[in-house]
Amino acid sequence: MKGCIPYAFRVTQPVTCTISASLSELQEVFSELDGKTALAFFEQFPAPHHLADYTVQELREFLQKPSNYACSMKSAEKILRLIHEDGATKREYQEERDFIIQSHIRRIRSCKTELEAIEGRLAVVMKETGYRLETMYGIDVVTAASFVAEIGHIGRFKHADSLACFAGIAPILVGSGDSHRHYKCKQGNRELHELFYRLACRQIGAKRGSREPNHPYYYEYYQAKLAAGKTKKQSIICIMRKLVNVVYAMMRNKTGYVKPDTQVG
């Protein structure tokens, strides 16, 4: 039935939603739309009109338990303000709409439970491999397993340069005679390339709620490359190449991550 997507999910489903754009700010209230707090909220309030008689205090008290008592009065007040600004939102067949939304919530919870079980099994398998990739910021058990799955036995690569070529990160030298230029490699394992790309982006990103970089060393290295005239994309590729060296060494020696000094040479 058209219009049954939870109102905070309308950013990803703009065609099927009937709620106005102001409620997109709910994404700022819930850090994760499939998180415990958000799911509890949307199950209890599948449509905005269910909050019509709620006070700020009552909404905060409801959200306290699913948020591990982290919900503030400010957050509850913001939610109710957005609901009020949105105006009348009750639609035809509203009970059926609510039922479908709550059904979606139950399905999401079931999938999350299944995923947690899978991650638990992955953690056991990763421990048996002896690799300790999860000790590096930005690599969780799923990402670590993905690296191992794409790289395979690290012994088949003589050095990090070979792994970089396999991942399509090393540049290709093209030319003849005295004229040569380096071009981006469009070959290699694209899944592995994407893993390194995402890992690089995580390193130079900022921590939630602050401007502090996730990894000062790579952030400074990124800024240095930009200052040297490289584009953002080229600078990220430089970080990816460094990360290849790190991942290769960690897998080759089965060691944990050692954080480098922030001084960039």
C-alpha positions as MATLAB code, in Angstrom:
seq = 'MKGCIPYAFRVTQPVTCTISASLSELQEVFSELDGKTALAFFEQFPAPHHLADYTVQELREFLQKPSNYACSMKSAEKILRLIHEDGATKREYQEERDFIIQSHIRRIRSCKTELEAIEGRLAVVMKETGYRLETMYGIDVVTAASFVAEIGHIGRFKHADSLACFAGIAPILVGSGDSHRHYKCKQGNRELHELFYRLACRQIGAKRGSREPNHPYYYEYYQAKLAAGKTKKQSIICIMRKLVNVVYAMMRNKTGYVKPDTQVG';
ca = [
       0.000    0.000    0.000;
       1.438    3.366   -1.030;
       2.612    5.596    1.812;
       3.305    2.876    4.388;
       7.024    3.562    4.895;
       7.885    4.883    8.395;
       8.011    8.682    8.261;
      11.680    8.911    9.231;
      12.586    6.549    6.402;
      11.116    8.785    3.726;
      14.531   10.131    2.707;
      15.333    6.768    1.116;
      11.797    6.209   -0.130;
      10.649    9.679   -1.283;
       8.032    8.403   -3.733;
       6.094    6.232   -1.284;
       5.924    8.724    1.582;
       3.123   11.145    2.262;
       4.726   13.034    5.173;
       6.243   16.491    4.681;
       9.979   17.128    4.473;
      10.378   18.672    7.953;
      10.463   15.249    9.597;
      13.709   14.419    7.811;
      15.338   16.058   10.814;
      14.368   12.996   12.857;
      17.477   11.422   11.369;
      19.447   13.873   13.488;
      17.635   12.710   16.624;
      18.236    9.012   15.991;
      21.848    8.316   15.105;
      20.783    5.005   13.524;
      17.369    4.577   11.954;
      17.571    0.825   12.556;
      18.938    1.257   16.065;
      17.199    0.067   19.223;
      15.800    3.483   20.126;
      14.493    4.282   16.650;
      12.839    0.892   16.251;
      11.097    1.204   19.611;
       9.907    4.673   18.661;
       8.486    3.716   15.254;
       6.827    0.573   16.601;
       5.048    2.570   19.302;
       4.348    5.539   17.038;
       3.995    4.213   13.455;
       2.488    7.549   12.387;
       2.885   11.084   13.793;
      -0.694   11.447   15.043;
      -0.014    8.812   17.741;
       2.088   11.449   19.508;
      -0.612   14.088   19.543;
      -1.359   13.813   23.289;
       2.203   13.111   24.462;
       4.115   15.617   26.567;
       7.871   16.080   26.317;
       8.327   14.356   29.669;
       6.143   11.387   28.711;
       7.998   10.865   25.419;
      11.366   11.116   27.170;
      10.290    8.549   29.767;
       9.214    6.161   26.993;
      12.551    6.526   25.165;
      14.691    6.188   28.284;
      14.848    2.390   28.384;
      15.507    1.672   24.661;
      18.122    4.450   24.605;
      19.856    3.082   27.724;
      18.713    6.212   29.552;
      20.562    8.472   27.124;
      17.524   10.285   25.693;
      17.489   13.944   26.713;
      14.606   16.333   27.181;
      16.033   18.283   24.238;
      15.701   15.277   21.914;
      12.145   14.544   23.031;
      11.239   18.200   22.635;
      12.685   18.271   19.110;
      10.669   15.215   18.082;
       7.405   16.720   19.295;
       8.229   20.066   17.695;
       8.762   18.369   14.339;
       5.510   16.448   14.722;
       3.662   19.678   15.506;
       5.215   21.475   12.521;
       4.165   18.648   10.229;
       0.487   19.224   10.978;
      -2.333   16.738   10.419;
      -0.933   13.535    8.922;
      -3.645   10.971    9.490;
      -4.500    9.249    6.230;
      -7.115    6.936    4.781;
      -6.674    3.310    5.895;
      -4.407    4.543    8.699;
      -4.802    1.394   10.813;
      -3.657   -0.756    7.909;
      -0.746    1.593    7.296;
       0.254    1.377   10.953;
       0.068   -2.403   10.901;
       2.356   -2.618    7.861;
       4.890   -0.252    9.413;
       4.943   -2.244   12.651;
       5.354   -5.396   10.568;
       8.410   -3.812    8.924;
       9.823   -3.057   12.375;
       9.396   -6.666   13.495;
      11.087   -7.860   10.306;
      14.031   -5.489   10.835;
      14.449   -6.757   14.396;
      14.424  -10.361   13.161;
      17.054   -9.589   10.523;
      19.245   -7.811   13.061;
      19.058  -10.817   15.383;
      20.065  -13.106   12.523;
      22.940  -10.797   11.555;
      24.204  -10.735   15.131;
      24.266  -14.541   15.132;
      26.202  -14.560   11.858;
      28.697  -12.011   13.199;
      29.184  -14.211   16.234;
      30.116  -17.136   14.004;
      32.419  -14.891   11.954;
      34.188  -13.766   15.116;
      34.953  -17.400   15.994;
      36.274  -18.107   12.505;
      38.404  -14.939   12.458;
      39.934  -15.858   15.795;
      40.933  -19.239   14.414;
      42.742  -17.613   11.467;
      45.052  -15.766   13.847;
      44.516  -12.458   12.039;
      43.946   -9.402   14.206;
      42.648   -6.911   11.688;
      39.878   -5.785   14.048;
      42.505   -4.058   16.213;
      42.650   -1.284   13.616;
      40.146    1.558   13.705;
      37.500    1.173   11.003;
      37.715   -2.616   10.768;
      34.997   -4.609   12.503;
      34.606   -8.371   12.346;
      32.564   -8.230    9.120;
      35.096   -5.966    7.395;
      37.961   -8.143    8.616;
      36.273  -11.257    7.247;
      35.696   -9.457    3.947;
      39.398   -8.582    3.679;
      40.395  -12.178    4.355;
      37.821  -13.513    1.896;
      39.027  -11.251   -0.912;
      42.769  -11.512   -0.216;
      42.873  -15.215    0.535;
      46.169  -16.647    1.782;
      48.488  -13.694    2.273;
      51.491  -15.879    1.403;
      50.572  -15.762   -2.268;
      51.681  -12.131   -2.332;
      55.463  -11.650   -2.130;
      55.165   -8.062   -0.950;
      52.657   -5.273   -0.412;
      53.169   -3.989   -3.963;
      51.724   -7.248   -5.282;
      48.693   -6.870   -3.053;
      48.250   -3.257   -4.205;
      48.268   -4.425   -7.833;
      45.774   -7.166   -7.021;
      43.466   -4.567   -5.450;
      43.834   -2.214   -8.432;
      45.373    0.510   -6.262;
      48.869    0.697   -7.760;
      49.060    3.166  -10.717;
      49.859    1.946  -14.231;
      52.817    3.421  -16.090;
      51.858    4.168  -19.693;
      54.039    5.672  -22.403;
      56.908    5.125  -24.787;
      60.433    6.428  -25.135;
      61.061    9.316  -22.758;
      57.374   10.126  -22.300;
      55.591    8.248  -19.523;
      52.615    8.989  -17.293;
      50.926    7.199  -14.419;
      47.245    6.400  -14.801;
      44.680    5.072  -12.350;
      44.316    1.318  -12.586;
      40.766    0.255  -13.426;
      41.522   -3.438  -13.135;
      42.123   -5.622  -10.106;
      39.762   -6.948   -7.464;
      37.048   -4.268   -7.261;
      35.552   -5.636   -4.043;
      38.943   -5.395   -2.333;
      39.475   -1.956   -3.849;
      36.166   -0.817   -2.339;
      37.139   -2.218    1.073;
      40.342   -0.180    1.088;
      38.483    2.885   -0.147;
      35.933    2.723    2.673;
      38.677    2.096    5.220;
      40.574    5.152    3.962;
      37.469    7.333    4.232;
      36.924    6.178    7.812;
      40.458    7.195    8.765;
      40.092   10.800    7.595;
      36.520   11.222    8.815;
      35.611   13.095   12.003;
      34.237   11.620   15.203;
      30.517   12.020   15.762;
      29.684   15.286   17.478;
      33.140   16.816   17.056;
      35.693   17.857   14.471;
      38.359   15.586   15.909;
      39.651   13.257   13.145;
      39.200    9.528   13.590;
      42.873    8.944   12.865;
      45.134   12.044   13.166;
      48.017   10.444   11.268;
      46.030    9.707    8.129;
      44.146   12.989    8.387;
      47.420   14.926    8.428;
      48.735   12.816    5.563;
      45.561   13.551    3.600;
      45.874   17.294    4.227;
      49.546   17.202    3.212;
      48.642   15.580   -0.108;
      45.967   18.194   -0.759;
      48.459   20.955    0.026;
      50.880   19.366   -2.441;
      48.337   19.850   -5.229;
      46.654   16.462   -5.401;
      42.885   16.178   -5.759;
      40.725   14.692   -3.012;
      40.373   11.457   -4.970;
      44.119   11.220   -5.560;
      44.806   11.929   -1.880;
      42.444    9.149   -0.799;
      44.177    6.735   -3.172;
      47.490    7.648   -1.500;
      45.970    6.715    1.849;
      44.622    3.488    0.387;
      48.136    2.595   -0.740;
      49.447    3.148    2.775;
      46.660    1.012    4.173;
      47.630   -1.806    1.828;
      51.043   -1.838    3.505;
      49.415   -1.920    6.939;
      46.929   -4.698    6.164;
      49.614   -6.724    4.394;
      51.980   -6.500    7.383;
      49.230   -7.343    9.889;
      48.172  -10.416    7.925;
      51.684  -11.507    7.050;
      52.912  -11.315   10.661;
      49.536  -11.940   12.339;
      50.034   -8.918   14.542;
      47.712   -6.271   15.903;
      47.594   -2.700   14.684;
      50.292   -0.328   15.897;
      49.217    3.301   15.701;
      51.897    5.461   14.026;
      53.025    8.852   15.255;
      50.963   11.774   14.005;
      54.078   13.366   12.514;
      53.844   12.992    8.725;
      57.093   12.906    6.836;
];
